[in-house]
């Protein structure tokens, strides 16, 4: 499940992508257009800028813009910048590569690994452009 932070970031990035002809877009305009709290959006934009997805210019005529086209920005990148790698299922007692005492023989850990790999594949192959094109534009089928 995507957090509100990631959903807001995706909405904002899509908005910037739609306005690529404007070199710089004010965060205030993005916040208003997408109903995102401006203070929260400013924090998100800072993280995305530090993560290499946005550029910015301060002062008159300034704002934010995408460093790359929407077709080259994957949803997995956005999530990785804002939230880090996905969490594992809490199946046991020991945080490690295998979070429980059964180690590599743990069936829950094995399923968790498959779910995380399939999810990562989907997120890392779905671009902002795919999202902008609509729900049926990027049909995905995966076997788990």
C-alpha positions as CSV (number, residue, x, y, z in Angstrom):
1,X,0.0,0.0,0.0
2,X,1.4,3.4,-0.9
3,X,1.7,6.1,1.7
4,X,0.0,9.5,1.4
5,X,3.5,10.9,1.0
6,X,4.2,8.8,-2.1
7,X,0.7,9.4,-3.5
8,X,1.2,13.1,-3.1
9,X,4.6,12.9,-4.7
10,X,3.3,11.0,-7.7
11,X,0.4,13.5,-8.2
12,X,2.9,16.4,-8.0
13,X,5.4,14.8,-10.4
14,X,2.6,14.1,-12.9
15,X,1.5,17.7,-12.6
16,X,5.1,18.8,-13.3
17,X,5.2,16.4,-16.2
18,X,2.0,17.9,-17.7
19,X,3.6,21.4,-17.4
20,X,7.0,20.6,-18.9
21,X,6.7,23.5,-21.3
22,X,6.9,25.8,-18.2
23,X,10.5,25.6,-17.2
24,X,9.7,26.2,-13.5
25,X,6.5,25.5,-11.6
26,X,5.8,27.0,-8.2
27,X,5.2,24.5,-5.4
28,X,2.3,26.7,-4.4
29,X,0.6,26.1,-7.8
30,X,1.2,22.3,-7.6
31,X,-0.2,22.2,-4.0
32,X,-3.3,24.2,-5.0
33,X,-3.9,22.2,-8.2
34,X,-3.5,18.8,-6.6
35,X,-5.0,19.6,-3.1
36,X,-1.7,18.8,-1.3
37,X,-0.8,20.7,1.8
38,X,2.0,23.1,0.7
39,X,4.3,22.5,3.7
40,X,4.1,18.8,3.1
41,X,4.7,19.2,-0.6
42,X,7.7,21.4,0.1
43,X,9.3,18.7,2.2
44,X,8.5,16.1,-0.5
45,X,10.0,18.3,-3.2
46,X,13.2,18.7,-1.1
47,X,13.6,14.9,-0.8
48,X,12.9,14.4,-4.5
49,X,15.4,17.1,-5.4
50,X,18.0,15.5,-3.2
51,X,17.1,12.2,-4.7
52,X,17.9,13.5,-8.2
53,X,14.4,13.7,-9.7
54,X,13.8,17.5,-9.5
55,X,15.7,20.7,-10.2
56,X,14.8,24.0,-8.7
57,X,15.5,27.7,-8.9
58,X,14.9,30.2,-6.2
59,X,13.6,33.7,-6.6
60,X,11.5,35.5,-9.2
61,X,10.6,33.1,-12.1
62,X,11.8,30.2,-10.1
63,X,10.1,26.9,-9.1
64,X,10.6,23.2,-9.7
65,X,10.9,21.0,-12.7
66,X,11.6,17.4,-13.7
67,X,15.2,16.5,-14.4
68,X,14.1,13.7,-16.7
69,X,11.0,13.1,-18.8
70,X,8.1,11.3,-17.1
71,X,8.8,8.2,-19.3
72,X,12.1,7.8,-17.5
73,X,10.9,8.2,-13.9
74,X,9.8,4.9,-12.4
75,X,7.4,4.6,-9.5
76,X,9.9,2.4,-7.7
77,X,12.5,5.3,-7.8
78,X,10.0,7.7,-6.2
79,X,9.2,5.2,-3.4
80,X,12.9,4.4,-2.9
81,X,13.7,8.1,-2.5
82,X,10.9,8.8,-0.1
83,X,10.6,5.6,1.9
84,X,13.6,3.4,1.2
85,X,13.4,-0.3,0.4
86,X,10.1,-2.2,1.1
87,X,9.7,-3.7,4.5
88,X,9.6,-7.5,5.1
89,X,6.7,-9.4,6.6
90,X,7.2,-9.7,10.3
91,X,7.3,-13.5,10.5
92,X,9.7,-13.9,13.3
93,X,12.0,-12.6,16.0
94,X,15.4,-11.8,14.5
95,X,16.0,-8.9,12.1
96,X,18.4,-10.1,9.4
97,X,18.4,-11.3,5.9
98,X,15.9,-13.9,7.2
99,X,13.9,-12.2,9.9
100,X,13.1,-15.4,11.8
101,X,15.0,-18.2,13.5
102,X,14.1,-20.7,10.7
103,X,16.3,-18.9,8.3
104,X,16.2,-19.9,4.6
105,X,13.8,-22.8,5.3
106,X,11.0,-20.4,6.6
107,X,8.1,-20.7,4.2
108,X,6.8,-17.3,5.2
109,X,10.1,-15.7,4.4
110,X,10.2,-17.4,1.0
111,X,6.7,-16.1,0.1
112,X,7.7,-12.7,1.4
113,X,10.7,-12.6,-0.8
114,X,8.6,-13.6,-3.9
115,X,6.1,-10.9,-3.1
116,X,8.8,-8.2,-2.7
117,X,10.5,-9.3,-5.9
118,X,7.2,-9.2,-7.9
119,X,6.3,-5.8,-6.4
120,X,9.7,-4.4,-7.1
121,X,9.5,-5.6,-10.7
122,X,6.1,-3.9,-11.2
123,X,7.2,-0.6,-9.5
124,X,10.5,-0.5,-11.3
125,X,8.9,-1.0,-14.7
126,X,6.0,1.4,-14.3
127,X,6.8,5.0,-15.3
128,X,5.0,8.2,-14.5
129,X,4.1,8.2,-18.2
130,X,2.4,4.8,-17.8
131,X,0.3,6.3,-14.9
132,X,-0.5,9.4,-16.9
133,X,-1.7,7.2,-19.9
134,X,-4.4,5.6,-17.7
135,X,-5.0,2.3,-15.9
136,X,-5.1,0.1,-19.0
137,X,-2.0,1.5,-20.7
138,X,0.6,-0.6,-18.9
139,X,-1.0,-4.1,-18.5
140,X,1.2,-6.3,-16.2
141,X,1.1,-10.0,-15.7
142,X,3.3,-11.8,-13.2
143,X,3.5,-15.3,-11.9
144,X,4.3,-15.7,-8.2
